């Protein structure tokens, strides 16, 4: 009886979230645009979305293993798909991370290890994103004519890059108080894990075998950004 009740609650919550996500969609207009040619573009957009999620899984598994919470590929894929769903329905960009954290902790990893794995996964993606954004500044400047806008972009980009470098440098410091003080204890531990994932020789060989797993993430990394561009291209072709 309890299992039936829980399943019913899950179905009702899922239905409510789907309604929340699709309540403003114009299905009649959508149906009028669907033809044989557009079905292929829809399928390509869906395939790119799942490719983005899967490559993010590869990186998350490496991070989780360093956090002491090894995840099977199938399990990590399921958690990432669920997290992506909640990213689209909850009014924030980190709702999916909270759900993934809860799922990993509930699977027996513990709250600390689960939080570390999600935080480090996000941090690595953001560091990679900051590097790519700074590298693309010459092209970005051509699109921005306002000097104030250019200055703001430059400041934000280099501030993000400096923050990422500072986060990694923190893990290379061996000051005892960093491990004892409550304000830096967890941040330092996450930085140490990020350094092991990115800079260790063993992990480095894995990144070189699958470099896309470093930059691709289901939510905030450059891989997600590029995949979102591809998704939008497919959808624009479909709408035309």
Backbone as a ProteinNet text record, in pm:
[ID]
protein_1_A
[PRIMARY]
XXXXXXXXXXXXXXXXXXXXXXXXXXXXXXXXXXXXXXXXXXXXXXXXXXXXXXXXXXXXXXXXXXXXXXXXXXXXXXXXXXXXXXXXXXXXXXXXXXXXXXXXXXXXXXXXXXXXXXXXXXXXXXXXXXXXXXXXXXXXXXXXXXXXXXXXXXXXXXXXXXXXXXXXXXXXXXXXXXXXXXXXXXXXXXXXXXXXXXXXXXXXXXXXXXXXXXXXXXXXXXXXXXXXXXXXXXXXXXXX
[TERTIARY]
83.1	0	86.7	192.6	280.7	348.5	391.7	456.6	361	235.6	135.3	113.4	108.4	88.5	205.8	328.6	446.2	449.1	414.1	411.8	306.5	191.4	85.1	130	198.2	247.8	349.6	439	539.7	473	371.5	301.7	232.9	168	98.8	196.4	311.1	411.9	468.5	497.2	549.3	449.1	320	216	205.8	216.7	209.2	327.4	446	563.8	556	505.2	487.6	387.8	280.8	183.3	247.2	328.9	396.4	490.2	558	654.4	585.8	468.9	405.8	278.1	243.7	113.9	97.5	209.1	201.1	234.9	254.3	288.2	164.4	180.8	72.3	81.6	10.6	23.1	-39.2	-142.5	-203.6	-106.4	-35.6	63.9	179.9	217.6	325	286.2	164	119.2	114	80.7	71.9	208.3	315.2	449.9	517.5	461.3	524.8	496.3	601.3	589.2	699.9	710.9	808.8	951.4	980.5	1116.8	1150.8	1054.4	1082.4	1101.4	1045.7	1060.9	1208.7	1284.8	1427.1	1500.9	1465.4	1530.7	1491.9	1367.1	1325.4	1404.5	1417.1	1493.9	1638.6	1698.5	1837.5	1854.4	1758	1765	1756.8	1669.2	1657	1785.5	1842.4	1965.7	2080.6	2092.6	2198.5	2181.1	2054.9	2028.4	2077	2045	2088	2238.3	2298.9	2444.5	2508.9	2454.4	2504.4	2496.9	2384.4	2366.3	2465.1	2482.6	2569	2714.8	2762.5	2902.5	2924.8	2822.7	2832	2843.1	2778	2785.8	2929	3001.9	3139.6	3226.6	3208.5	3287.3	3241	3111.9	3059.1	3104.1	3114.4	3161.4	3305.2	3390.3	3528.6	3533.8	3453.5	3450.9	3397.3	3290.8	3229.6	3323.1	3400.9	3496	3600	3644.2	3740.2	3676.3	3545.4	3474.8	3436.6	3471.4	3436.5	3294.2	3232.1	3095	3088.8	3155.3	3156.2	3015.5	2988.4	2857.1	2870.2	2779.4	2773	2722.2	2760.4	2720.3	2568.6	2502.4	2356.4	2293.2	2345	2291.6	2315.6	2437.3	2468	2384.3	2361	2277.7	2134.9	2084.4	1947.2	1937.6	2035.5	2033.7	2044.6	2128.2	2144.7	2019.3	1952.5	1827.7	1722.3	1712.8	1618.3	1654.7	1783.7	1827.9	1798.5	1818.4	1788.7	1640.5	1556.7	1412.2	1376.9	1433.7	1401.9	1463.4	1574.8	1630.1	1534	1454	1359.8	1228.4	1198.1	1066.9	1073.2	1179.9	1190.9	1239.2	1197.3	1234.8	1376.4	1472.8	1613.3	1697.8	1827.7	1918.3	1990.1	1965.6	2035.8	1939.5	1813	1717.9	1757.4	1809.6	1853.2	1970.3	2060.1	2173.4	2125.5	2026.1	1971.7	1909.5	1841.6	1779.6	1886.7	1989.8	2099	2166.8	2188.3	2250	2165.7	2035.6	1946.3	1947.3	1949.9	1949.3	2077.7	2192.1	2320.1	2327.6	2286.6	2288.6	2194.3	2079	1979.4	2027.1	2116.9	2169.9	2273.8	2308.6	2399.8	2535.4	2555.2	2686.1	2708.4	2601.3	2614.2	2606	2559.4	2536	2664.4	2771.1	2894.7	2954.1	2971	3029.4	2943.2	2811.5	2721.6	2734.5	2741.1	2755.6	2888.1	2995.6	3125.7	3122.2	3062.3	3062.8	2988.1	2874.6	2798.1	2873.1	2928.5	2997.4	3120.8	3201.3	3323.5	3288.2	3185.2	3141.6	3102.4	3027	2988.8	3111.5	3202.3	3319.3	3406.8	3430.2	3513.2	3447.7	3316.8	3246.7	3256.8	3243.5	3250.8	3392	3493.6	3631.7	3656.3	3611.8	3628.1	3551.8	3432.8	3353.9	3425	3483.5	3555.2	3673.3	3745	3859.3	3813.1	3705	3656.5	3603.5	3533.8	3479.4	3591.4	3696.8	3809.8	3879.1	3892.6	3958	3877.7	3746.7	3661.1	3635.4	3706.5	3685.3	3704.1	3806.2	3819.5	3694.5	3628.1	3505.4	3389.1	3386.7	3279.1	3284.2	3406.7	3420.7	3363.6	3369.5	3316	3164	3102.1	2955.7	2904.4	2994.5	2954.1	3014.3	2929	2978.1	2991.6	2918.1	2919.2	3047.4	3127.9	3251.1	3224	3113.8	3080.4	3047.9	2979	2948.7	3074.1	3168.2	3294.4	3372.1	3374.1	3445.9	3382	3248.6	3178.4	3206	3204.6	3233.2	3374.5	3469.1	3608.1	3624.5	3559.7	3570.6	3510.2	3390.6	3322.9	3401	3451.6	3524.7	3650.4	3730.6	3855.9	3831.9	3723.4	3689.7	3652.2	3576.7	3541	3664.4	3755.2	3877.5	3964.7	3975.7	4054.8	3993.7	3861.3	3796.1	3823.4	3820.8	3850.2	3993.3	4087.1	4227.6	4250.5	4186.2	4199.3	4144.8	4035	3977	4074.9	4140	4236.2	4362	4408.1	4527.9	4502.9	4380.7	4347.3	4377.2	4351.6	4377.3	4523.7	4609.9	4753.2	4824	4750.5	4808.8	4800.4	4900.4	4906.4	4902.5	4842.2	4830.3	4731.1	4770.3	4682.4	4548.4	4545	4421.1	4313.3	4356.1	4257.7	4172.6	4231.8	4159	4080.8	4117.7	4052.5	3939.4	3956.4	3857.5	3730.8	3617.2	3490.7	3461.4	3513.7	3485.3	3557.7	3665.4	3744	3758	3714.2	3736.5	3677.9	3549.7	3483	3528.1	3548.7	3594.1	3732.9	3821	3954.8	3947.9	3861.8	3848	3800.1	3704.3	3655	3763.6	3844.8	3953.4	4057.2	4086.9	4181.6	4129.3	3999.6	3939.6	3945.8	3914.1	3918.8	4059.7	4160.3	4298.3	4332.9	4287.2	4314.5	4246.9	4125.5	4052.5	4117.1	4158.5	4208.3	4357.3	4437.9	4583	4655.4	4591.6	4662.3	4692.8	4802.5	4844.7	4745	4697.7	4603.2	4475.5	4421.9	4300.9	4329.5	4449.4	4483.9	4479.2	4523.3	4516.4	4371.8	4285.8	4144.1	4083.4	4119.4	4066.8	4114.1	4240.1	4289.9	4220.4	4184.9	4111.3	3970.1	3914.5	3779.7	3776.6	3841	3852.9	3719.8	3617.8	3488.6	3426.1	3466.1	3405.3	3451.2	3562.1	3605	3519.1	3485.2	3416.2	3266.1	3213.9	3070.4	3005.5	2895.5	2820.8	2673.7	2583.8	2443	2382.7	2455.3	2388.7	2469.2	2594.7	2658.7	2791.2	2834.5	2966.8	2961.5	3078.6	3080.1	3016.7	3029.1	2963.6	2813.9	2756.1	2612.3	2579	2664.5	2641.3	2642.2	2742.3	2750.1	2632.7	2596.1	2483.3	2353.1	2338.2	2218.6	2211.1	2327.1	2328.2	2283.3	2333.1	2292.8	2144.8	2094.5	1952.5	1868.7	1910.8	1835.9	1840.9	1954.2	1964.2	1866.3	1861.3	1767.1	1624.4	1592.4	1455.6	1420.6	1519.3	1493.7	1468	1546.9	1522.4	1385.4	1346.3	1214.2	1104.4	1120.3	1016.1	1005.4	1116.3	1111.9	1058.9
-120.8	0	126	121.9	236.9	263.3	153.7	168.8	226.4	183.7	236.4	385.3	423.3	563.9	649.7	600.8	675.4	689	580.2	585.2	684	686.6	780.7	924.6	950.1	1085.4	1126.9	1034.9	1065.7	1099.3	1021.8	1046.7	1182.4	1215.9	1344	1461.3	1447.3	1553.4	1570.9	1458.5	1464.9	1531.2	1495	1554.8	1705.4	1746.5	1888.7	1965.3	1906.1	1972.1	1981.6	1877	1881.9	1990.1	2001.3	2107.5	2244.7	2259.2	2386.5	2423	2322	2347.1	2371.9	2310.4	2314.6	2396.2	2463.6	2528.5	2641.5	2701.7	2814.4	2773.3	2644.7	2597.9	2599.9	2643.6	2648	2522	2417.6	2288.8	2291.1	2369.4	2376.7	2438.6	2543.3	2604.6	2509.4	2435.5	2337.6	2228	2177.7	2070.3	2116.9	2244.4	2295.1	2304.8	2307.7	2320.1	2185.8	2080	1948.7	1886.6	1847.6	1770.9	1666	1594.4	1485.5	1538.3	1652.9	1707.7	1756.7	1816.3	1872.7	1765.8	1648.2	1540.6	1505.7	1510.3	1480.3	1581	1710.8	1813.5	1800.6	1762.8	1739.4	1623.7	1515.5	1399.9	1434.2	1519.9	1560	1643.1	1732.8	1813.5	1725.4	1625.1	1532.8	1451.7	1405.8	1327	1408.8	1535	1622.2	1645	1659	1678.3	1559.4	1438.9	1320.6	1298.2	1339.3	1331.7	1424.3	1543.4	1639.1	1580.7	1519	1460.8	1346.8	1260.3	1143.8	1183.9	1281	1321.7	1387.9	1458.8	1511.6	1400.9	1288.7	1173.6	1123.1	1121.5	1071.1	1151.4	1283.6	1367.2	1351.8	1349.2	1338.4	1208.4	1100	973.1	985	1055	1074.8	1157.5	1263.2	1348.5	1270.8	1196.9	1122.3	1016.2	954.4	853.3	915.9	1036.7	1105.4	1148.6	1167.3	1207.4	1087.5	967.8	848.1	802.3	848.7	808.2	757.4	643.5	594.2	564.5	607	587.5	502	407.4	332.8	424.5	396.1	481.9	489.9	377.3	376.4	459.5	446.2	522.4	671.5	709.3	850.3	908.8	830.6	877.2	901.7	812.5	829.7	954.3	975.3	1093.9	1222	1220.1	1339.5	1371	1268.1	1290.7	1351.3	1297.9	1352.7	1496.6	1522	1657.8	1754.7	1710.6	1796.3	1828.9	1731	1756	1865	1855.1	1955.1	2090.8	2093.1	2221.1	2294.7	2218.9	2280.5	2319.7	2263.6	2287.6	2378.3	2367.6	2452.7	2591.7	2696.1	2834	2870.7	2792.7	2822.9	2733.8	2765.8	2685.8	2579.2	2574.6	2478.3	2379.2	2383.8	2288.2	2144.9	2122.5	1988.2	1941	2033.3	1996.8	1953.9	2025	1987.7	1849.1	1818.9	1686.4	1579.4	1606.4	1509.5	1485.3	1591.9	1579.2	1488.3	1510.7	1429.7	1283.8	1258.9	1121.6	1048.4	1115.7	1052.8	1024.2	1121.5	1101.1	988.5	984.9	881.3	742.1	737.7	609.2	552.3	628.5	578.1	644.8	748.8	813.9	905.6	954.9	1052.7	1193.4	1286.2	1421.8	1495.9	1473.6	1546.3	1504.9	1375	1327.5	1365.5	1357.8	1394.8	1542.6	1626.9	1771.2	1802.4	1736.9	1759	1722.8	1610.1	1565.7	1663.6	1716.6	1811.5	1943.8	1990.6	2120.2	2116.8	2012	2003.3	1987.9	1910.8	1895.2	2030.2	2108.8	2242.9	2332.8	2327.8	2415.8	2389.8	2262.8	2230.4	2281.4	2265.3	2315.7	2466.6	2537.3	2682.6	2732.2	2660.9	2698.2	2682.3	2570.8	2549.3	2654	2689.3	2792	2927.2	2962.7	3089.9	3094.6	2983.5	2979.7	3002.2	2934.9	2948.1	3088.3	3146	3280.9	3382.5	3370.8	3463.3	3444.8	3320.2	3294.3	3349.5	3361.4	3409.1	3559.5	3630.7	3775.1	3851.9	3820	3894.9	3888.8	3773.3	3761	3831.4	3825	3889.9	4041.7	4095.8	4240.5	4291.5	4209.1	4250.1	4262.1	4197.6	4199.4	4306.2	4368.9	4467.9	4602.7	4699	4830	4927.3	4903.7	4994.4	4974.7	5081.1	5066.3	5018.4	5065.1	5019.8	4871.3	4826.2	4683.6	4599.9	4650.1	4577.6	4571.5	4682.1	4685.5	4591	4589.7	4500.1	4354.6	4322	4185	4144.8	4234.8	4205.1	4181.5	4265.6	4252.1	4120.6	4090.2	3968	3844.2	3843.5	3727.5	3700.7	3805.2	3784	3761.6	3817	3788.3	3641.2	3588.2	3446.4	3358.5	3395.5	3317.6	3324.6	3444	3459.2	3378.1	3376.5	3296.8	3148.8	3100.9	2960	2923.9	3010.5	2985.2	2990.1	3087.4	3096.2	2972.9	2919.6	2797.7	2681	2666.3	2557.3	2579	2703.2	2732.8	2702.1	2724.6	2697.7	2552.5	2461.2	2320.1	2283.3	2370.4	2343.2	2397	2473.2	2529.6	2428.3	2425	2326.6	2391.9	2506.8	2573	2497.2	2459.2	2377.6	2443.1	2576.5	2642.1	2632.5	2610.1	2594.1	2469.8	2368.5	2243.8	2246.7	2338.4	2341.1	2442.5	2558.1	2664.7	2629.4	2646.8	2605.4	2681.3	2804	2884.5	2838.4	2764.1	2720.2	2568.9	2496.9	2352	2281.5	2302	2231.1	2283.2	2413.9	2470	2417.6	2408.9	2356.1	2209.7	2132.1	1990.4	1973.8	2057.5	2051.3	2091.4	2188.9	2231.9	2121.5	2050.9	1939.4	1832.7	1802.8	1703.1	1749.8	1878	1931.8	1923.4	1951.6	1940	1796.4	1701.6	1561.2	1519.6	1566.4	1528.5	1587.2	1713.2	1782.3	1756.9	1756.3	1762.2	1630.7	1530.1	1405.2	1335.8	1262.7	1197.9	1092.1	1013.5	907	966	1069.3	1133.8	1205.8	1263.4	1334.5	1244.2	1118.8	1025.6	997.4	990.4	967.8	1087.8	1210.2	1330	1334.6	1294.1	1298.6	1195.4	1079.9	981.1	1029.1	1107.1	1159.6	1305.7	1395.5	1534.9	1604.5	1558.5	1626.3	1610.9	1508.8	1490.2	1596.7	1666.8	1775.8	1898.7	1926.1	2051.3	2036.3	1914.5	1898.9	1875.4	1939	1926.5	1942.8	1881.4	1891.2	2026.2	2119.9	2244.8	2369.2	2377	2508	2515.7	2411.1	2412.1	2453.2	2473.8	2510	2405.5	2277.5	2174.5	2195.4	2227.8	2254.5	2376.3	2479.5	2601.1	2570.1	2492.3	2457	2368.7	2274.8	2188.3	2266.1	2364.5	2446.2	2523.1	2568.5	2634	2537	2413.7	2315.3	2282.9	2273.1	2247.8	2359.7	2484.6	2597.6	2601	2562.1	2557.3	2455.8	2338.4	2236	2284.6	2352.3	2398.6	2510.8	2597.4	2704	2643	2542.5	2475.8	2410.2	2354.8	2293	2396.5	2512.9	2616.2	2679.7	2673.4	2730.2	2630
0	0	0	80.4	87.6	-46.8	-115.2	-244	-347.7	-342.4	-435.5	-410.9	-283	-248.3	-296.7	-276.4	-321	-473.4	-543	-689.3	-737.7	-671.4	-709	-689	-577	-549.8	-655.5	-693.7	-795.8	-928.6	-964.8	-1091.2	-1088.5	-977.1	-965.9	-971.2	-901.9	-904.2	-1045	-1113.2	-1249.9	-1342.7	-1327.5	-1411.2	-1385.3	-1257.9	-1224.2	-1282.5	-1276.9	-1332	-1484.7	-1548.4	-1693.1	-1732.5	-1655.2	-1682.3	-1664.7	-1559.1	-1535.1	-1649.2	-1705.9	-1813.4	-1947.5	-1969.9	-2102.1	-2106.5	-1996.3	-1989.4	-2089.8	-2133.1	-2226.3	-2369.7	-2392.7	-2527.4	-2616.3	-2738.8	-2836.8	-2922.2	-2882.1	-2949.8	-3089	-3109.1	-3242.6	-3342.9	-3299	-3386.7	-3410.7	-3307	-3320.7	-3419.3	-3407.6	-3496.9	-3641.9	-3663.8	-3800.6	-3867.3	-3789	-3844	-3866.7	-3813.6	-3822.9	-3959.1	-4029.7	-4152.9	-4154.4	-4264.2	-4270.5	-4255.5	-4317.5	-4310.6	-4170.4	-4102	-3970.6	-3864.3	-3885.4	-3786.9	-3769.1	-3877.9	-3868.9	-3782.7	-3795.8	-3714	-3567.2	-3541.5	-3402.7	-3343.5	-3420.6	-3374.1	-3348.4	-3435.5	-3416.1	-3289.5	-3261.8	-3140.1	-3016	-3019.6	-2906	-2889.2	-3001.3	-2994.1	-2937.5	-2978.9	-2927.5	-2778.1	-2734.9	-2592.1	-2510.3	-2556.1	-2482	-2493.3	-2604.7	-2614.1	-2512	-2499.3	-2399.4	-2259.4	-2227.7	-2094.6	-2072.8	-2174.7	-2158.2	-2139.8	-2218.6	-2205.1	-2069.7	-2019.1	-1883.6	-1780.4	-1807.8	-1717.9	-1706.7	-1818.3	-1817.2	-1720.9	-1722.9	-1633.2	-1488.5	-1468.8	-1332.8	-1266.9	-1343.6	-1287.4	-1238.4	-1312.9	-1269.9	-1141.8	-1137.4	-1018.7	-899.1	-919.8	-809.5	-754.2	-842.2	-796	-702.8	-734.2	-647.8	-515.8	-516.3	-393.9	-308.1	-352.6	-276.9	-298.8	-408.1	-440.3	-583.8	-612.4	-750.5	-800.2	-922.6	-983	-1108.3	-1124.1	-1248.6	-1359.5	-1481.8	-1593.2	-1604.5	-1588.2	-1598.9	-1487.9	-1366.8	-1253.2	-1271.4	-1311.8	-1333.1	-1445.7	-1550.2	-1660.7	-1613.1	-1532.8	-1481.4	-1395.4	-1308	-1221.7	-1304.7	-1408.8	-1491.2	-1572	-1620.3	-1694.1	-1601.8	-1481.2	-1383.9	-1349.6	-1327.9	-1296.9	-1410.1	-1534.4	-1649.8	-1655.8	-1624.4	-1622.5	-1521.8	-1403.2	-1300.6	-1333	-1406.8	-1451.2	-1543.1	-1617.7	-1710.5	-1644.7	-1528.9	-1467.6	-1345.1	-1267.4	-1148.3	-1188.3	-1115.7	-1151.2	-1109.5	-1150.4	-1122.8	-1211.1	-1221.2	-1302.9	-1220.4	-1090.3	-1004.5	-940.9	-982.4	-926.5	-956.9	-1077.9	-1113.6	-1030.5	-994.8	-908.4	-770.6	-718.5	-587.6	-591.7	-700.8	-715.2	-728.7	-808.7	-821.6	-687.6	-612.1	-480.2	-390.9	-392	-308.7	-352.8	-483.9	-534.1	-497.2	-511.1	-477.6	-327.8	-245.7	-100.2	-60.5	-124.1	-93.5	-135	-235.3	-281	-185.6	-80.4	21.2	25.2	-56.2	-58.9	59.8	119.8	227.5	173.6	258.4	212.6	177.4	256.3	228.8	95.1	72.5	-53	-172.4	-155.6	-265.2	-298.8	-195.4	-218.5	-285.9	-240.8	-302.8	-451.8	-485.6	-624.8	-715	-667.2	-747.1	-758.1	-646.7	-646.7	-736.5	-726.1	-806.8	-954.4	-983.9	-1122.6	-1181.6	-1105.3	-1148.9	-1164.2	-1067.3	-1068.5	-1190.5	-1223.6	-1339.1	-1467.4	-1477.3	-1594.7	-1607.8	-1495.7	-1499.2	-1531.2	-1481.3	-1513.5	-1663.4	-1719.9	-1863.1	-1942.8	-1896.1	-1963.5	-1961.1	-1845.7	-1834.7	-1930.7	-1946.2	-2038.1	-2182.2	-2220.2	-2357.9	-2384	-2285.4	-2304.1	-2320.1	-2238.1	-2250	-2385.3	-2428.4	-2557.1	-2674.4	-2655.9	-2765.2	-2758.4	-2670.3	-2657.8	-2789.1	-2871.3	-2997.4	-3084.6	-3089	-3167.6	-3097.4	-2964.5	-2890.6	-2906.6	-2909.9	-2923	-3054.8	-3158.8	-3288	-3286.6	-3188.4	-3180.2	-3084.4	-3008.8	-2907.8	-2945.2	-2976.2	-3013.9	-2898.7	-2791	-2676.3	-2595.1	-2574.6	-2493.9	-2351.9	-2292.8	-2156.8	-2154.6	-2258.2	-2266.6	-2281.8	-2362	-2378.1	-2247	-2174.2	-2046.2	-1945.8	-1943.4	-1850.8	-1885.5	-2015.5	-2058	-2019.4	-2041.2	-2007.8	-1858.1	-1778.3	-1632.6	-1584.5	-1633.3	-1588.9	-1632	-1755.2	-1804.9	-1722.9	-1703.1	-1630.2	-1481.1	-1427.9	-1288.5	-1271.7	-1367.9	-1362.6	-1376.4	-1467	-1484.6	-1359.7	-1300.4	-1178.1	-1064.4	-1057	-953.5	-970.7	-1095.3	-1120.1	-1085.7	-1125.5	-1093.7	-942.8	-877	-731.3	-661.9	-714.1	-656.4	-667.7	-782.4	-800.2	-716.4	-708.7	-628.3	-481.6	-435.3	-295.1	-258.2	-350.2	-322.1	-321.7	-373.7	-375.4	-251.6	-172	-49.9	63.5	146.5	254.7	393.2	401.2	529.8	617.7	738.2	824	854.8	867.5	907	799.2	673.2	566.5	586.9	650.1	673.7	804.6	894.5	1025.6	1033.9	972.4	985.9	909.5	973.5	911.7	782.1	770.2	651.9	526.7	541.9	426.4	416.9	518.9	523.3	401.1	376	266.5	130.5	119.5	-7.3	-43	56.8	33	-8	56.4	22	-122	-163.7	-301.8	-400.2	-364	-451.4	-467.2	-360.8	-368.3	-463.9	-454.8	-543.5	-688.4	-712.9	-849	-906.2	-824.4	-870.6	-906.9	-825.5	-856.3	-986.4	-1007.1	-1127.6	-1252.5	-1245.4	-1364.2	-1388.3	-1282	-1297.4	-1274.9	-1216.7	-1191.9	-1324.9	-1329.8	-1454.1	-1498.3	-1402.9	-1439.1	-1496.3	-1427.4	-1477.5	-1608.4	-1620.1	-1742.2	-1864.5	-1848.7	-1961.1	-1998.7	-1897.8	-1927.2	-1997.3	-1952.4	-2018.8	-2163.7	-2188.6	-2325.4	-2412.7	-2352.1	-2429.5	-2459.3	-2368.1	-2389	-2345.1	-2421	-2377.6	-2364.7	-2440.3	-2433.4	-2296.2	-2220	-2088.7	-1989.7	-2021.9	-1934.1	-1954.9	-2078.6	-2108.7	-2117.1	-2129.3	-2144.4	-2009.6	-1990.4	-1866.5	-1897.3	-1821.3	-1850.3	-1824.3	-1770.6	-1737.9	-1767.9	-1722.9	-1722.8	-1796.5	-1860.1	-1919	-2064.6	-2128.5	-2268.5	-2357.1	-2317.2	-2396.7	-2400.2	-2284.9	-2280.4	-2365.4	-2358.6	-2435.9	-2585.2	-2630.8	-2772.6	-2813.5	-2726.6	-2760.6	-2765.3	-2677.9	-2683.4	-2814.6	-2866.3	-2997.2	-3105.7	-3097.5	-3197.7	-3186.5	-3062.9	-3044.1	-3104.4	-3078.3	-3131.3	-3283.6	-3341.8	-3486.9	-3544.1	-3479.5	-3526	-3514.5	-3403.7	-3383.8	-3481	-3513.3	-3611.6	-3748.6	-3785	-3912.8	-3914.4	-3797.9	-3788.7	-3804.4	-3740	-3746	-3883.6	-3960.6	-4095.6	-4196.9
[MASK]
++++++++++++++++++++++++++++++++++++++++++++++++++++++++++++++++++++++++++++++++++++++++++++++++++++++++++++++++++++++++++++++++++++++++++++++++++++++++++++++++++++++++++++++++++++++++++++++++++++++++++++++++++++++++++++++++++++++++++++++++

